[in-house]
Every structure is written in structure tokens, then in C-alpha cells.
Amino acid sequence: MPRLVAAAAALGAAMGAALLCLGEASAAEPLRIAACPSREKMEQTLQSGGRLSPDGCRTVTVTEVGSPAGPLCVLEFAQQSGGIVGAITDAVATTQWWVDCKDLHRP
């Protein structure tokens, strides 16, 4: 269980480092970005032009949702590739996070 929590924390950190400005994408169109649990795996993904997805990497979907409080963005971390490890991780880790869209910008 601690490894799953650490993996979720690493994925969250990768998201923070990898987010693009949402202003570049249409509000109706979700933004899809790669996120990996390590720098090395993210570098492999980038060097392959996105054709390679190392073990543990996933596509994170960022979708803007209107709300009375202002635009919110939902980050979907669910494992798309399936498999037993992905199913277990998704069952014990939060796979959907909500953030203020204005806080998402290139670091």
C-alpha cells in the first residue's frame, strides 16, 4: 500500500511538472498529456516522440468544467491500459482530481 501511495504522489508531481497551458486547447476538447512515475521514463517517452509508453506511464486527461465558482478542471489519472496492476492501483488510489483551471500553467 505505501508503494501505491508513493506512486500516486509521484504521478501527481509529474502532472505538476508536465501540465500545459489550458488556454491552448479548446474548453470543449480535453487535453491529453503523458505522465510517468520517473524522470527517466518521461524522457524515454519524449525521445520517442510519444510512440513509446514505458511501464507505469499513463495518459492523463485534463477537462475544463464550468461551475458557479468559476472554471474547474478535472484531472483523470485512471490507467487506460488495464491489467491487474492498473486495476489494483485504480481501486486504491484516487484517479480523479479537481483543480482551479487558472492554476494550471507551464512552470
C-alpha positions in Angstrom: 0.0 0.0 0.0 2.8 2.6 0.8 4.2 1.9 -2.7 0.9 2.7 -4.3 0.6 5.9 -2.3 4.2 6.8 -3.3 3.3 6.0 -7.0 0.3 8.3 -6.8 2.3 11.0 -5.3 5.0 10.7 -8.0 2.3 10.8 -10.6 0.9 13.9 -9.1 4.3 15.5 -9.1 4.8 14.5 -12.7 1.5 16.1 -13.6 2.5 19.4 -12.0 5.7 19.4 -14.0 4.1 18.3 -17.3 0.9 20.4 -17.5 0.5 22.7 -20.5 -1.5 25.9 -20.5 -5.1 25.1 -21.0 -5.6 28.3 -23.0 -4.0 26.5 -25.9 -6.8 23.8 -26.0 -10.5 24.3 -26.6 -12.6 24.3 -23.5 -14.8 21.6 -25.0 -11.8 19.4 -26.0 -10.0 17.6 -23.2 -6.2 18.0 -23.1 -4.3 14.7 -23.0 -0.7 14.6 -21.7 1.7 11.9 -20.8 2.8 11.4 -17.2 5.3 9.0 -15.9 6.5 8.0 -12.4 10.1 8.8 -13.1 12.1 11.4 -15.0 13.9 8.6 -17.0 10.6 7.2 -18.2 9.3 10.6 -19.2 12.5 11.3 -21.1 12.0 7.9 -23.0 8.5 9.0 -23.9 9.7 12.4 -25.1 12.6 11.0 -27.1 10.4 8.5 -28.9 8.0 11.3 -30.0 5.3 9.8 -27.9 5.4 6.4 -29.6 6.8 4.7 -26.6 5.0 4.5 -23.3 7.2 2.9 -20.6 5.7 0.7 -17.9 3.9 2.8 -15.3 3.4 5.8 -17.6 -0.2 6.9 -18.5 -2.1 9.4 -20.4 -3.7 12.0 -18.1 -6.8 13.8 -19.4 -7.5 17.4 -18.3 -11.0 18.6 -18.9 -12.4 22.0 -18.1 -15.8 22.0 -16.5 -17.9 25.1 -15.8 -19.1 25.8 -12.3 -20.8 28.6 -10.4 -17.4 29.2 -8.6 -15.6 29.5 -11.9 -13.9 27.1 -14.3 -12.7 23.9 -12.7 -10.5 21.3 -14.3 -10.7 17.6 -13.7 -7.5 15.5 -14.0 -8.2 11.9 -14.9 -5.4 9.6 -13.8 -7.1 6.3 -14.4 -4.9 3.6 -16.0 -6.1 3.2 -19.6 -4.1 0.1 -20.5 -5.9 -2.1 -17.9 -4.2 -5.1 -16.5 -4.2 -6.4 -12.9 -1.7 -3.8 -11.6 -3.6 -0.9 -13.2 -6.9 -2.3 -11.8 -5.4 -2.6 -8.3 -3.8 0.9 -8.4 -7.1 2.5 -9.7 -9.0 0.7 -6.9 -6.9 2.0 -4.1 -5.7 5.4 -5.4 -7.7 8.5 -6.2 -7.9 8.6 -10.0 -9.8 11.9 -10.4 -8.6 15.2 -9.0 -10.3 18.6 -9.3 -8.3 21.9 -9.5 -8.8 25.5 -10.3 -8.2 25.8 -14.1 -6.4 29.1 -13.6 -3.7 27.3 -11.5 -2.7 25.1 -14.5 0.1 26.8 -16.4 3.5 26.0 -17.7 6.1 26.2 -14.8 
